[in-house]
Amino acid sequence: MPTRLPHLLATLCLTIGLAAPSWADATLLNVSYDVTRDFYKDYNPAFQQYWKAKTGETVTLQQSHGGSSKQAMSVVAGLEADVITMNQAPDIDILAERGGLVPAEWQKRLPDRSSPFVSTIVFIVRQGNPKAIQDWADLAKPGVQVIVPNPKTSGNGRYTYLAAWGQAQQAGNAEQARAYVQKLFANVPVLDAGGRAATTTFMQRQIGDVLVTFENEAEMVAREFGRGSFTVVYPKRSILAENPVSVVDKVVDKKGTRKVAQAYLEYLWSPAGQELAAQNYLRPRNSETLKKYAAQFPPIQTFTVEQVFGGWRKAMDTHFRDGGVFDQIYSKK
């Protein structure tokens, strides 16, 4: 028996060596928000092809979509996301604050504050624009029903609230902004949990006169419901919506997927990733790609959360914590 041991060990080592390439194959879960469904349907196959050509490895990509804040909390609660791709920094900050799933300085790890593309908030109105909605002031008029998701659970809704408040404050002051936003939300008949649910309310249930949503959601509506069913209205001023991404460190280190997860996010800045973003009406960071698609991205004056609200942490604490300004405004509806 002892004389056979080296042979058995050699056979075992050979077997392990032959199996090693299959071990390199990985499965990634990308936890994202509602409105990116179509983008990642296009992006994931492109990355899989790129990764296979570069490394010979096959990567399986899984998606989870929903209201952004609910999605973030599901990761905090234990959903093992390898990467998280959100539409606002607070929904990644919370991973650092509750459980140390990512480092506090996660935004410094990738270019452009870890946001590979941006969007803004626009209005989708019924074909022909029967309520003559042209700018923010029209959303607060009597008899106008406004569809927007819940700012407590949806980044879409949060950006809408901040866009409405910010443009009013820039035109006047904080008191006037509060009064305006209170009037606007008095015109909101239902608060859906996420952006895609709000689109369903507006397009399928035919509730409301105007859907306030991300610019790229308008293209998704066109693809699903037809371009003749609505009109897109660009307000004079709106908010810059950054779409940050991060590896979820605790998960990738546990699963051994850090290398491919990091590459998955970095590829968002590649020419192919930026091209796919533009094709899905997400404003690319690459200046040449943005110039190429200039016709579908009308110029619009934008402001940032930092400029008007002093940053996301301050905005969250002032407006969206339990008992904050939004609760005060909406409870008085």
C-alpha positions as a printed NumPy array, in Angstrom:
array([[  0.   ,   0.   ,   0.   ],
       [  2.69 ,   2.571,   0.815],
       [  4.245,   2.107,  -2.646],
       [  0.946,   3.135,  -4.279],
       [  0.59 ,   6.394,  -2.286],
       [  2.733,   8.601,  -4.574],
       [  0.784,   7.322,  -7.59 ],
       [ -2.531,   8.108,  -5.914],
       [ -1.357,  11.582,  -4.928],
       [ -0.173,  12.248,  -8.458],
       [ -3.509,  11.097,  -9.856],
       [ -5.359,  13.34 ,  -7.384],
       [ -3.23 ,  16.335,  -8.288],
       [ -3.802,  15.718, -12.009],
       [ -7.558,  15.518, -11.414],
       [ -7.534,  18.776,  -9.451],
       [ -5.455,  20.444, -12.144],
       [ -7.853,  19.401, -14.887],
       [-10.828,  20.631, -12.865],
       [ -9.318,  24.011, -12.042],
       [-10.579,  25.882, -15.136],
       [-14.205,  25.066, -14.287],
       [-13.661,  26.438, -10.797],
       [-12.801,  29.786, -12.377],
       [-16.308,  30.117, -13.802],
       [-18.421,  32.389, -11.624],
       [-21.961,  33.555, -10.977],
       [-22.549,  37.221, -10.155],
       [-25.692,  38.775,  -8.725],
       [-26.259,  42.416,  -9.647],
       [-28.793,  44.069,  -7.342],
       [-30.114,  47.132,  -9.136],
       [-33.062,  49.492,  -9.324],
       [-36.244,  49.339, -11.379],
       [-35.364,  51.4  , -14.405],
       [-32.138,  49.613, -15.399],
       [-33.795,  46.336, -16.427],
       [-33.447,  46.962, -20.147],
       [-29.92 ,  48.332, -19.945],
       [-28.562,  45.266, -18.167],
       [-30.407,  42.963, -20.586],
       [-28.13 ,  44.472, -23.229],
       [-25.024,  44.962, -21.093],
       [-24.762,  41.521, -19.492],
       [-24.318,  39.532, -22.743],
       [-21.737,  42.069, -23.914],
       [-19.726,  41.641, -20.731],
       [-20.023,  37.855, -20.84 ],
       [-18.616,  37.836, -24.367],
       [-15.802,  40.223, -23.385],
       [-14.866,  38.194, -20.302],
       [-14.929,  34.897, -22.175],
       [-12.641,  36.279, -24.883],
       [-10.264,  37.792, -22.335],
       [-10.013,  34.969, -19.792],
       [-11.691,  31.897, -21.247],
       [-14.028,  31.918, -18.242],
       [-17.802,  31.722, -18.4  ],
       [-19.627,  34.075, -16.063],
       [-23.312,  33.686, -15.254],
       [-25.053,  36.974, -14.515],
       [-28.177,  37.259, -12.397],
       [-30.273,  40.402, -11.906],
       [-32.523,  41.695,  -9.138],
       [-34.601,  44.843,  -9.688],
       [-36.995,  46.89 ,  -7.561],
       [-37.347,  50.19 ,  -5.711],
       [-33.753,  51.267,  -5.056],
       [-33.989,  51.734,  -1.286],
       [-35.804,  48.426,  -0.862],
       [-33.121,  46.75 ,  -2.956],
       [-30.36 ,  48.226,  -0.82 ],
       [-32.056,  47.084,   2.369],
       [-32.387,  43.561,   0.983],
       [-28.597,  43.461,   0.576],
       [-28.151,  44.762,   4.121],
       [-30.528,  42.018,   5.273],
       [-28.459,  39.29 ,   3.638],
       [-29.132,  39.133,  -0.105],
       [-25.681,  38.184,  -1.427],
       [-25.125,  40.758,  -4.163],
       [-21.689,  40.689,  -5.74 ],
       [-22.294,  44.163,  -7.15 ],
       [-24.853,  46.839,  -6.43 ],
       [-25.832,  49.345,  -9.133],
       [-28.048,  52.115,  -7.831],
       [-29.336,  55.536,  -8.842],
       [-28.228,  57.388,  -5.719],
       [-25.3  ,  57.269,  -3.315],
       [-27.331,  56.766,  -0.087],
       [-28.393,  53.309,  -1.235],
       [-24.749,  52.257,  -1.285],
       [-23.743,  54.316,   1.75 ],
       [-26.179,  52.269,   3.799],
       [-24.162,  49.138,   3.021],
       [-21.181,  50.787,   4.678],
       [-23.18 ,  52.087,   7.624],
       [-25.021,  48.853,   8.402],
       [-22.679,  45.929,   8.471],
       [-19.584,  47.26 ,   6.712],
       [-20.437,  45.515,   3.432],
       [-18.489,  48.188,   1.529],
       [-15.9  ,  50.721,   2.74 ],
       [-17.07 ,  54.22 ,   3.612],
       [-14.967,  55.665,   0.774],
       [-16.453,  53.371,  -1.9  ],
       [-17.108,  56.28 ,  -4.297],
       [-13.376,  56.902,  -4.705],
       [-12.644,  53.46 ,  -6.158],
       [-13.924,  54.072,  -9.699],
       [-13.952,  57.13 , -11.999],
       [-16.618,  59.858, -11.909],
       [-17.494,  59.235,  -8.237],
       [-18.206,  55.631,  -9.248],
       [-21.062,  56.734, -11.533],
       [-20.562,  55.457, -15.112],
       [-23.548,  57.408, -16.467],
       [-26.134,  59.965, -15.381],
       [-29.739,  60.865, -16.019],
       [-32.199,  63.619, -15.175],
       [-35.886,  63.98 , -14.318],
       [-38.406,  64.688, -17.104],
       [-42.195,  64.622, -17.58 ],
       [-44.15 ,  62.065, -19.592],
       [-47.591,  63.385, -20.539],
       [-50.526,  61.993, -22.505],
       [-50.3  ,  62.293, -26.263],
       [-51.099,  65.863, -27.294],
       [-50.36 ,  67.128, -23.765],
       [-54.022,  67.904, -22.951],
       [-53.151,  69.606, -19.637],
       [-50.551,  71.831, -21.366],
       [-47.789,  70.842, -18.96 ],
       [-44.573,  72.693, -19.788],
       [-42.641,  73.142, -16.537],
       [-42.629,  72.387, -12.829],
       [-45.206,  75.045, -11.943],
       [-47.83 ,  73.18 , -13.977],
       [-47.535,  70.092, -11.752],
       [-48.898,  72.   ,  -8.766],
       [-51.991,  73.339, -10.535],
       [-55.45 ,  72.186,  -9.39 ],
       [-56.832,  69.279, -11.388],
       [-53.451,  67.862, -12.473],
       [-52.734,  64.319, -11.294],
       [-49.025,  63.589, -10.911],
       [-47.637,  60.044, -10.827],
       [-44.383,  59.626,  -8.909],
       [-43.049,  56.719,  -6.829],
       [-42.6  ,  56.937,  -3.077],
       [-39.501,  58.97 ,  -2.122],
       [-39.122,  56.805,   0.983],
       [-38.601,  53.609,  -1.051],
       [-37.527,  54.728,  -4.531],
       [-34.544,  56.673,  -5.811],
       [-36.741,  57.725,  -8.715],
       [-39.225,  59.3  ,  -6.297],
       [-36.445,  60.828,  -4.213],
       [-34.842,  62.483,  -7.209],
       [-38.234,  63.797,  -8.306],
       [-38.851,  65.322,  -4.876],
       [-35.38 ,  66.896,  -4.787],
       [-35.669,  68.132,  -8.38 ],
       [-38.991,  69.782,  -7.581],
       [-37.672,  71.334,  -4.383],
       [-34.347,  72.398,  -5.88 ],
       [-35.742,  74.228,  -8.886],
       [-38.257,  76.034,  -6.67 ],
       [-35.586,  77.   ,  -4.152],
       [-33.283,  78.299,  -6.881],
       [-36.146,  80.43 ,  -8.191],
       [-37.087,  81.685,  -4.714],
       [-36.195,  80.383,  -1.268],
       [-36.614,  77.332,   0.98 ],
       [-40.037,  78.387,   2.268],
       [-41.365,  78.797,  -1.245],
       [-39.854,  75.427,  -2.191],
       [-41.627,  73.698,   0.696],
       [-44.962,  75.28 ,  -0.22 ],
       [-44.541,  74.279,  -3.862],
       [-43.593,  70.663,  -3.124],
       [-46.521,  70.337,  -0.742],
       [-48.878,  71.46 ,  -3.517],
       [-47.266,  69.051,  -5.969],
       [-47.645,  66.043,  -3.668],
       [-51.241,  67.015,  -2.963],
       [-51.744,  66.171,  -6.65 ],
       [-50.234,  62.671,  -6.268],
       [-53.074,  60.099,  -6.087],
       [-50.915,  57.048,  -5.308],
       [-47.314,  56.404,  -4.262],
       [-45.921,  53.272,  -5.896],
       [-42.877,  51.568,  -4.392],
       [-40.64 ,  51.958,  -7.46 ],
       [-40.235,  53.661, -10.805],
       [-41.417,  50.758, -12.949],
       [-44.558,  50.355, -10.823],
       [-45.281,  54.061, -11.296],
       [-44.934,  53.619, -15.058],
       [-47.437,  50.755, -14.924],
       [-49.86 ,  52.962, -12.989],
       [-49.583,  55.691, -15.615],
       [-49.444,  53.664, -18.827],
       [-51.453,  50.511, -18.105],
       [-53.864,  51.655, -15.413],
       [-54.222,  55.024, -17.17 ],
       [-54.075,  56.962, -13.895],
       [-52.677,  60.485, -13.899],
       [-51.934,  63.313, -16.301],
       [-48.139,  63.275, -15.999],
       [-45.531,  60.715, -14.997],
       [-42.403,  62.275, -13.491],
       [-39.476,  59.933, -14.028],
       [-35.931,  59.443, -15.251],
       [-35.127,  60.478, -18.807],
       [-34.173,  56.923, -19.789],
       [-37.514,  55.54 , -18.568],
       [-39.214,  57.496, -21.359],
       [-37.402,  55.352, -23.917],
       [-38.433,  52.189, -22.079],
       [-42.054,  53.377, -22.186],
       [-41.712,  53.982, -25.936],
       [-40.383,  50.488, -26.542],
       [-43.11 ,  48.842, -24.508],
       [-46.168,  50.956, -25.278],
       [-45.375,  52.694, -28.564],
       [-44.066,  56.154, -29.314],
       [-47.439,  57.583, -30.216],
       [-48.924,  57.076, -26.766],
       [-47.182,  59.919, -24.933],
       [-45.04 ,  63.042, -25.193],
       [-41.846,  63.819, -23.284],
       [-41.595,  67.309, -21.793],
       [-38.246,  68.657, -20.6  ],
       [-38.513,  71.242, -17.803],
       [-36.202,  74.238, -17.979],
       [-34.246,  73.06 , -14.957],
       [-33.884,  69.651, -13.321],
       [-31.564,  67.584, -11.174],
       [-28.466,  65.646, -12.224],
       [-29.066,  62.036, -11.253],
       [-25.834,  60.104, -10.809],
       [-25.993,  56.3  , -11.041],
       [-23.293,  54.908,  -8.709],
       [-22.018,  51.336,  -8.603],
       [-19.924,  49.272,  -6.217],
       [-18.565,  45.831,  -5.565],
       [-20.056,  44.423,  -2.336],
       [-16.763,  43.601,  -0.641],
       [-17.922,  41.174,   2.017],
       [-19.792,  39.093,  -0.543],
       [-17.115,  38.929,  -3.241],
       [-14.419,  38.097,  -0.714],
       [-16.582,  35.323,   0.708],
       [-17.427,  33.912,  -2.736],
       [-14.068,  34.567,  -4.373],
       [-15.624,  36.668,  -7.136],
       [-13.856,  39.992,  -6.6  ],
       [-11.82 ,  39.884,  -9.824],
       [-14.75 ,  39.29 , -12.16 ],
       [-17.088,  41.576, -10.173],
       [-14.572,  44.424, -10.402],
       [-14.169,  43.827, -14.124],
       [-17.96 ,  43.787, -14.561],
       [-18.178,  47.304, -13.133],
       [-15.073,  48.66 , -14.882],
       [-16.478,  47.532, -18.242],
       [-19.311,  50.042, -17.76 ],
       [-16.742,  52.753, -18.625],
       [-15.493,  50.922, -21.715],
       [-16.476,  52.198, -25.186],
       [-18.907,  49.282, -25.486],
       [-20.434,  49.936, -22.072],
       [-20.835,  53.645, -22.77 ],
       [-22.366,  52.929, -26.163],
       [-24.943,  50.59 , -24.609],
       [-25.73 ,  53.178, -21.952],
       [-26.427,  55.798, -24.62 ],
       [-28.552,  53.351, -26.609],
       [-30.654,  52.906, -23.461],
       [-30.953,  56.692, -22.988],
       [-28.539,  56.879, -20.067],
       [-26.255,  59.876, -20.536],
       [-22.732,  58.476, -20.956],
       [-19.688,  59.957, -19.239],
       [-17.554,  59.562, -22.347],
       [-17.659,  62.902, -24.157],
       [-17.309,  61.391, -27.639],
       [-20.175,  58.964, -27.043],
       [-22.334,  61.751, -25.639],
       [-21.572,  63.881, -28.702],
       [-22.505,  60.994, -30.982],
       [-25.922,  60.705, -29.312],
       [-26.48 ,  64.432, -28.781],
       [-29.766,  64.375, -30.716],
       [-31.449,  62.178, -28.108],
       [-30.138,  64.137, -25.104],
       [-31.58 ,  67.674, -25.271],
       [-29.557,  70.231, -23.321],
       [-31.065,  70.984, -19.926],
       [-29.92 ,  73.071, -16.971],
       [-29.109,  70.763, -14.085],
       [-28.112,  71.136, -10.458],
       [-26.683,  68.556,  -8.077],
       [-27.752,  67.351,  -4.65 ],
       [-24.554,  68.854,  -3.283],
       [-25.244,  72.297,  -4.744],
       [-28.766,  72.679,  -3.385],
       [-28.973,  70.375,  -0.375],
       [-25.413,  70.196,   0.928],
       [-24.965,  66.557,  -0.02 ],
       [-26.924,  63.338,   0.228],
       [-26.459,  62.789,   3.955],
       [-27.948,  66.168,   4.773],
       [-30.756,  65.732,   2.246],
       [-31.649,  62.314,   3.628],
       [-31.667,  63.501,   7.225],
       [-33.688,  66.633,   6.495],
       [-36.214,  65.299,   4.009],
       [-36.504,  61.505,   4.076],
       [-35.929,  60.267,   7.622],
       [-39.039,  59.211,   9.512],
       [-40.762,  62.413,  10.575],
       [-38.714,  64.477,   8.141],
       [-39.975,  67.127,   5.747],
       [-41.485,  64.669,   3.268],
       [-43.513,  62.947,   6.001],
       [-44.673,  66.333,   7.256],
       [-45.72 ,  67.424,   3.771],
       [-47.394,  64.233,   2.614],
       [-49.218,  63.518,   5.886],
       [-50.959,  66.869,   5.506],
       [-52.301,  65.929,   2.075]])
